[in-house]
Amino acid sequence: MKKVISKQVMRNSDEYTIKHKSSELELMDNAAKAVLESYQFKGKVLIVAGTGNNAGDGYALALHLYNKHIDVNILLTEEKFSNSGKYYFNICKNKGIKTFAYDSNFNFHNYDILVDAIYGTGFHGVVSNETSEIIEKMNKSNKPIISIDINSGLDSDNGLAQTCIHSTLTVSIGELKPGHLLNMAKDNIDKLVNKNIGIDIVGETYYLLEKNDFKNFIPLRKHYSNKGSYGLVGILGGSIKYSGSVKLASMSFSSLTSGAGVVRIIVPSSIASSLINYTLEQTIFPINDKNGEMIFDKNKIDESLKKVNALLIGIGWDQNENNEKILNYILNNYNIPIVIDADGLNILSKTQNIKSNLILTPHPKEFSRLTGISTEEILNNPINIAKEFAKKHNVILLLKGTTTIVTNGKEVYLIDKGCPGMAKAGSGDVLSGILIGLLGYIKPDIKTVAFAAYINGLAGEMAENHKSSITMLAHDTVSYLKQAIKPFIQEE
């Protein structure tokens, strides 16, 4: 796993390290060396420098390039310097490194490589008009762009930007930041590396989970076992309005492929026959309905959940009185792992009957309904809002996005697997299917939820590699699930 820290923790860590271990000048030089080691600089290089310590990293890099006999120039967005930045800038001037003040006629095409040292991780707000013009010209130059620490204009806490550098390589300094991973980050960072330069981290740490974190996660099957050994999981949902027969079938198939012993699909009677066409290994339990919507019948619900040891609720449902009664009845009377998604979440947002130990899997709009906080606010502060919600309600929250946030209110895990091709109807449903399949036989904790997100994203990436981001569909992710999950099964 890789550590991920907020801009405030980074600021505190810088201050602590400077006070107790290394000077600011030493850290700048270490950052410059880290960038130098991360890319093969050649030809003519331009350092585009702002006004803070990120610019100081750029000036220190210019000195290292100069000492390696690489032709390097410096472009200033303004003639303003931090104290430590000024120190390295003066050395650059004394060495005869050419320095320019930006004007609108400046030609970026005269250089082979551009280095972005305009804003660091402390940036927040709106890029000035002139700096925005510089960023746009750099992006349009078609030259390799190396960003120091984070792409200028990209918020390091949330990965949002109005205008930002699109980097060939971003060299994160110290530890990764959420802004390297969330929201717009993946669209603007072609390659990301992190370099430890001796900064002692002081404060809360999140974790980006990687393949090795899930080694042997899936237990090896024993010969002396049967389908009951690996769980009977239920998927309760569907309506005439959102029949989604193929969607429900894909979910149930992903549940079986994820290892559940038996999957029971609990649906309104009127859509059961259409679902049969898409299911072979799964079982179907029809619930009496009226006009395609389930009727609340306590005895029938109890019968449908007999021996079910993990339940997914809400896919293809509708928001109506009967479904509200069904959801509340189950929440108040069943103590099994319960995953709530789609209209199950929308009903929950109205009732606020949020029981402890639920697993909720919203996208930002659904999360907005649950919390009463605007989608914009959530996107601007996703980790803190997700963590506080999970802590308040004692639930596990999986907040979907370009990088998925999984939190139980104490720990925060980030999963960056996935691809643009998964931006299709049904992709979230496949994830829920994988998750409920795992919960049939694996402990319902934060790591299991994170693993579901990981293999869902990994299978999606495999599907996109063999299809395309335009043509792939949700069931393509399901078809690659077998390959995605295989490396994580315990060896004999």
C-alpha positions in Angstrom: 0.0 0.0 0.0 1.0 3.6 -0.5 0.5 6.4 1.9 -1.7 9.3 0.9 -1.9 12.5 2.9 -3.8 15.8 2.8 -2.2 19.1 2.0 -2.6 20.1 5.7 -0.7 17.0 6.8 1.9 17.7 4.2 2.3 21.2 5.5 2.6 20.0 9.1 5.1 17.3 8.1 7.2 19.9 6.2 7.3 22.1 9.2 8.1 19.3 11.6 10.9 18.0 9.4 12.4 21.4 8.9 12.3 22.0 12.7 13.8 18.6 13.7 15.7 17.1 10.8 16.4 18.9 7.6 16.5 22.5 6.5 14.1 23.9 3.9 17.0 24.3 1.5 18.0 20.7 1.9 14.4 19.5 1.2 14.3 21.6 -1.9 17.5 20.1 -3.2 16.2 16.6 -2.3 13.0 17.3 -4.3 15.1 18.5 -7.3 17.2 15.4 -7.2 14.1 13.2 -7.0 12.7 14.8 -10.2 16.1 14.5 -11.9 16.1 10.8 -11.2 12.6 10.2 -12.4 12.9 11.4 -16.0 15.6 11.3 -18.7 16.2 14.9 -19.3 17.8 15.9 -22.6 17.8 18.6 -25.2 16.7 22.1 -24.1 14.7 22.3 -20.9 12.5 25.1 -19.7 11.6 25.4 -16.0 8.3 27.4 -15.6 8.4 28.8 -12.1 5.7 30.4 -9.9 6.3 32.3 -6.7 6.4 29.8 -3.9 8.5 26.9 -2.7 7.5 24.7 -5.6 9.3 27.3 -7.8 12.3 26.8 -5.4 12.3 23.1 -6.3 12.4 24.2 -9.9 15.4 26.5 -9.4 17.2 23.7 -7.6 16.4 21.3 -10.5 17.8 23.9 -12.9 21.1 23.9 -11.1 21.3 20.1 -11.3 20.5 20.2 -15.0 23.1 22.9 -15.5 25.7 20.8 -13.7 24.9 17.9 -16.0 25.6 20.2 -19.0 21.9 20.2 -20.0 20.7 23.5 -21.6 18.2 24.9 -19.2 16.2 28.2 -19.1 13.8 29.6 -16.5 10.5 31.3 -17.2 9.0 33.4 -14.3 5.3 33.8 -14.1 6.1 36.7 -11.7 9.2 38.1 -10.2 8.3 37.1 -6.7 10.1 34.5 -4.6 9.9 32.6 -1.3 13.0 33.0 0.9 14.5 29.6 0.1 13.4 29.9 -3.6 15.3 33.2 -3.8 18.4 31.5 -2.6 18.4 28.9 -5.4 17.3 31.5 -8.0 20.2 33.8 -7.2 22.6 30.9 -7.7 21.0 30.2 -11.1 21.5 33.8 -12.0 25.1 33.7 -10.9 25.7 30.6 -13.0 24.4 32.4 -16.1 21.2 30.4 -16.5 19.0 32.4 -18.8 15.9 33.7 -17.1 12.8 35.3 -18.8 9.7 37.1 -17.5 6.6 35.8 -19.3 4.9 37.8 -22.0 2.3 36.7 -24.4 4.8 36.2 -27.2 6.9 33.7 -25.4 7.4 30.5 -27.5 7.3 27.2 -25.7 8.0 25.3 -28.9 11.7 26.4 -28.6 12.1 23.8 -25.9 12.2 20.0 -25.8 11.0 19.5 -22.3 8.9 21.7 -20.0 9.0 21.5 -16.2 5.9 22.7 -14.3 7.0 24.4 -11.0 4.2 27.0 -10.9 2.0 25.8 -8.0 2.6 23.2 -5.4 0.3 21.2 -3.2 -0.8 24.3 -1.3 -2.6 25.6 -4.3 -6.3 26.3 -3.7 -8.8 28.5 -5.6 -8.7 29.9 -9.1 -5.7 30.2 -11.4 -5.0 33.8 -12.4 -5.8 34.8 -16.0 -2.1 35.2 -17.0 -1.1 31.9 -15.4 -4.1 30.2 -17.0 -2.8 31.4 -20.3 0.7 30.0 -19.6 -0.8 26.6 -18.6 -2.9 26.4 -21.7 0.0 27.3 -23.9 2.2 24.6 -22.2 -0.5 22.0 -22.7 -0.9 22.9 -26.4 2.9 22.8 -27.0 2.8 19.0 -27.4 6.1 18.9 -25.4 6.7 16.5 -22.5 5.7 18.3 -19.3 7.1 17.2 -15.9 5.2 18.4 -12.9 7.0 18.8 -9.6 4.8 17.4 -6.8 1.4 18.0 -8.4 0.1 19.5 -11.6 -0.3 23.2 -11.3 -4.0 24.2 -11.0 -5.0 20.8 -9.6 -6.2 20.9 -6.0 -4.1 18.4 -4.0 -7.0 17.5 -1.7 -9.7 16.7 -4.3 -8.2 16.5 -7.8 -10.5 19.2 -9.1 -9.4 22.1 -11.4 -10.7 24.8 -13.7 -7.4 25.0 -15.5 -4.4 22.7 -14.9 -1.3 21.3 -16.4 -1.7 18.0 -18.3 1.6 16.3 -17.3 3.6 13.6 -19.0 5.0 12.7 -15.6 4.1 14.0 -12.2 6.7 13.4 -9.4 4.9 13.5 -6.1 7.2 14.6 -3.3 7.0 13.0 0.2 3.8 11.0 -0.2 0.9 10.9 -2.6 -1.9 13.4 -2.1 -5.6 12.7 -2.7 -5.5 15.2 -5.6 -3.1 12.8 -7.5 -5.9 10.2 -7.6 -9.4 11.8 -7.3 -11.8 13.3 -9.8 -9.9 15.0 -12.7 -6.5 13.7 -11.7 -6.3 10.6 -14.0 -7.3 12.8 -17.0 -4.4 15.1 -16.4 -1.6 12.9 -15.2 -0.2 10.4 -17.7 2.2 8.8 -15.3 2.6 9.3 -11.6 5.6 8.4 -9.3 6.2 9.2 -5.7 9.6 10.0 -4.2 10.4 10.0 -0.5 12.9 12.8 0.2 13.2 12.4 4.0 10.0 14.2 5.2 8.6 12.7 8.4 4.9 12.4 8.1 2.9 13.9 11.0 -0.8 13.4 11.0 -3.5 11.2 9.5 -2.6 8.9 6.7 -4.9 7.3 4.1 -3.8 4.3 2.0 -3.9 3.5 -1.7 -4.2 -0.3 -1.8 -2.2 -2.3 -4.3 -2.1 -5.9 -5.6 0.2 -7.1 -2.8 -2.2 -5.9 -0.2 -4.7 -8.6 -1.3 -2.2 -11.5 -1.6 -4.0 -14.8 -0.8 -7.2 -12.8 0.0 -9.5 -15.5 -1.4 -9.3 -18.7 0.7 -8.5 -21.9 -1.2 -11.5 -24.3 -1.6 -11.5 -27.5 0.3 -12.5 -30.8 -1.3 -14.6 -31.5 1.8 -17.0 -28.6 1.2 -20.2 -27.9 -0.7 -22.1 -24.9 -2.0 -23.4 -24.2 1.5 -19.9 -23.7 2.7 -19.5 -20.5 0.6 -22.7 -18.8 1.4 -26.2 -18.3 0.1 -26.5 -14.6 -0.9 -29.6 -12.7 -1.8 -30.1 -10.0 -4.4 -33.4 -8.2 -3.7 -34.5 -5.7 -6.3 -36.2 -5.2 -9.7 -39.5 -3.7 -10.8 -41.4 -3.4 -14.0 -40.3 0.2 -14.4 -36.6 -0.9 -14.0 -36.8 -4.6 -14.8 -33.2 -4.7 -15.7 -33.3 -8.5 -16.2 -29.9 -8.6 -17.8 -28.5 -6.2 -15.2 -29.7 -8.4 -12.3 -28.4 -11.5 -14.1 -25.0 -9.9 -14.5 -24.9 -9.1 -10.9 -25.8 -12.6 -9.9 -23.3 -14.0 -12.3 -20.6 -11.7 -10.8 -21.6 -12.9 -7.3 -21.1 -16.5 -8.3 -17.9 -15.8 -10.1 -16.7 -14.0 -6.9 -17.1 -17.2 -5.0 -20.6 -17.3 -3.5 -22.0 -20.8 -3.2 -25.6 -19.9 -4.1 -27.2 -16.7 -5.4 -30.9 -16.1 -4.9 -32.5 -13.3 -6.9 -35.6 -12.0 -5.2 -37.8 -10.1 -7.6 -41.4 -9.1 -8.3 -43.4 -12.0 -9.7 -44.2 -10.1 -12.9 -40.5 -9.9 -14.0 -39.4 -13.3 -12.8 -40.2 -15.0 -16.1 -38.1 -12.5 -18.1 -35.2 -13.1 -15.7 -35.2 -16.8 -16.3 -34.0 -16.2 -19.8 -30.7 -14.9 -18.5 -30.0 -17.1 -15.5 -28.8 -20.7 -15.4 -26.9 -21.3 -12.1 -28.8 -18.8 -10.1 -32.1 -19.4 -8.2 -35.1 -17.0 -8.5 -37.6 -16.2 -5.7 -40.6 -14.3 -6.8 -42.4 -11.8 -4.5 -46.1 -11.0 -5.0 -46.4 -7.7 -6.7 -48.9 -5.1 -7.9 -48.3 -3.2 -11.1 -44.8 -4.6 -11.2 -43.9 -3.4 -7.7 -43.3 -5.7 -4.8 -46.0 -6.0 -2.1 -44.8 -5.9 1.5 -45.6 -9.3 2.9 -43.7 -10.1 6.1 -44.1 -13.9 5.7 -43.0 -13.8 2.1 -40.0 -11.6 2.8 -39.0 -14.0 5.7 -39.3 -17.0 3.3 -37.2 -15.3 0.6 -34.4 -14.7 3.1 -34.4 -18.1 4.7 -30.7 -19.2 5.1 -29.5 -16.1 3.3 -26.3 -15.0 5.0 -25.6 -11.8 3.1 -28.1 -9.5 1.2 -27.9 -6.8 -1.4 -30.9 -4.5 -1.6 -32.1 -1.9 -4.1 -30.9 -2.6 -7.7 -33.7 -1.9 -10.2 -36.1 -1.0 -7.4 -38.4 1.9 -7.4 -39.1 4.4 -4.6 -42.5 3.5 -3.3 -44.3 2.8 0.0 -44.0 -1.0 -0.2 -40.3 -1.0 -0.9 -39.8 1.4 2.0 -41.6 -1.0 4.3 -39.6 -3.9 3.0 -36.3 -2.1 3.5 -37.2 -1.0 7.0 -38.5 -4.5 8.0 -35.3 -6.1 6.9 -33.1 -3.5 8.6 -35.0 -3.9 11.8 -35.2 -7.6 11.9 -32.1 -9.1 10.2 -28.5 -9.1 11.5 -26.6 -10.3 8.4 -24.2 -8.3 6.2 -26.4 -6.0 4.2 -25.3 -4.0 1.1 -27.6 -1.1 0.0 -27.3 0.4 -3.4 -29.3 2.3 -6.0 -32.9 2.9 -5.0 -32.3 1.2 -1.7 -30.0 4.2 -1.0 -32.6 6.7 -2.2 -35.2 5.2 0.1 -32.7 5.2 3.0 -32.0 8.9 2.4 -35.7 9.6 3.1 -36.1 7.3 6.1 -32.6 7.8 7.6 -33.0 4.4 9.1 -29.3 3.9 8.9 -28.4 0.9 11.1 -24.9 0.1 12.3 -22.7 -2.2 10.2 -24.5 -1.6 6.9 -22.4 -1.4 3.7 -23.5 1.5 1.5 -22.2 2.0 -2.0 -23.3 5.4 -3.3 -22.1 7.5 -6.2 -21.7 11.2 -5.3 -25.3 12.1 -6.2 -26.8 9.3 -4.1 -24.4 10.3 -1.3 -25.7 13.8 -1.6 -29.2 12.6 -1.0 -28.0 10.5 2.0 -26.1 13.4 3.7 -28.1 16.4 2.6 -24.8 17.9 1.4 -24.5 19.1 -2.2 -22.7 17.0 -4.8 -20.4 20.0 -5.3 -19.4 20.1 -1.7 -18.9 16.3 -1.7 -16.6 16.4 -4.7 -14.6 19.2 -3.1 -14.1 17.3 0.2 -14.9 13.7 -0.5 -12.6 11.9 1.9 -13.5 13.9 5.0 -17.2 13.9 4.3 -17.2 10.2 3.6 -15.2 9.4 6.7 -17.4 11.6 9.0 -20.6 10.0 7.7 -19.2 6.4 8.2 -18.1 7.3 11.7 -21.4 8.9 12.7 -23.5 5.9 11.5 -20.9 3.1 12.2 -21.2 1.9 8.6 -18.8 1.0 5.8 -19.1 3.5 3.0 -17.9 2.9 -0.5 -18.0 6.2 -2.4 -17.7 5.6 -6.1 -15.5 7.7 -8.4 -12.5 7.7 -10.6 -10.8 6.6 -7.5 -13.0 4.8 -5.0 -13.1 5.8 -1.4 -13.7 3.1 1.2 -14.0 4.0 4.8 -15.4 2.7 8.1 -14.9 6.1 9.8 -11.5 5.2 11.2 -9.5 3.9 8.2 -9.6 5.3 4.7 -8.6 3.1 1.7 -8.4 4.3 -1.9 -8.8 2.1 -4.9 -7.6 3.6 -8.2 -8.4 0.6 -10.4 -10.9 1.2 -13.2 -11.2 2.9 -16.6 -13.3 5.3 -18.7 -15.0 2.3 -20.4 -16.8 1.6 -17.1 -18.7 4.8 -17.4 -21.7 2.8 -18.6 -25.0 1.8 -17.1 -24.7 -1.3 -14.9 -21.1 -0.9 -13.9 -21.9 0.0 -10.3 -24.4 -3.0 -10.2 -21.6 -5.4 -11.2 -19.5 -4.0 -8.3 -22.3 -4.6 -5.9 -22.7 -8.1 -7.3 -19.0 -8.8 -6.7 -19.2 -7.5 -3.2 -22.2 -9.5 -2.1 -20.6 -12.6 -3.6 -17.5 -12.1 -1.5 -19.6 -11.4 1.6 -21.1 -14.9 1.3 -17.9 -16.4 2.7 -15.5 -13.6 3.7 -15.6 -11.4 6.7 -17.7 -8.2 6.1 -15.0 -5.7 6.9 -13.5 -2.7 5.2 -10.8 -4.7 3.4 -13.4 -7.0 1.8 -15.3 -4.0 0.5 -12.1 -2.5 -0.8 -11.2 -5.8 -2.5 -14.5 -5.9 -4.3 -13.7 -2.4 -5.7 -10.2 -3.5 -6.6 -11.1 -6.6 -8.6 -14.1 -4.8 -10.2 -11.8 -2.1 -11.5 -9.1 -4.6 -12.5 -11.6 -6.6 -14.5 -12.9 -3.4 -16.1 -9.3 -2.5 -17.2 -8.9 -5.9 -18.7 -12.1 -5.6 -20.6 -11.2 -2.1 -22.0 -7.8 -3.5 -23.1 -9.6 -6.1 -25.3 -12.5 -3.8 -26.3 -12.4 -0.1 -26.1 -13.6 2.6 -23.7 -16.4 3.4 -26.2 -17.6 -0.1 -27.0 -17.3 -2.0 -23.7 -20.4 -2.7 -21.6 -20.9 -3.6 -18.0 -21.1 -7.3 -18.7 -17.7 -7.2 -20.4 -16.3 -6.4 -16.9 -18.1 -9.5 -15.6 -16.6 -11.7 -18.4 -13.0 -10.7 -17.2 -13.7 -11.2 -13.5 -12.4 -14.8 -13.6 -9.0 -13.5 -14.8 -9.0 -10.6 -12.4 -9.7 -12.7 -9.3 -7.4 -15.7 -10.0 -4.1 -14.1 -8.7 -5.6 -13.5 -5.3 -6.6 -17.1 -4.5 -4.6 -18.7 -1.8 -2.0 -21.2 -3.1 -2.0 -24.8 -1.9 
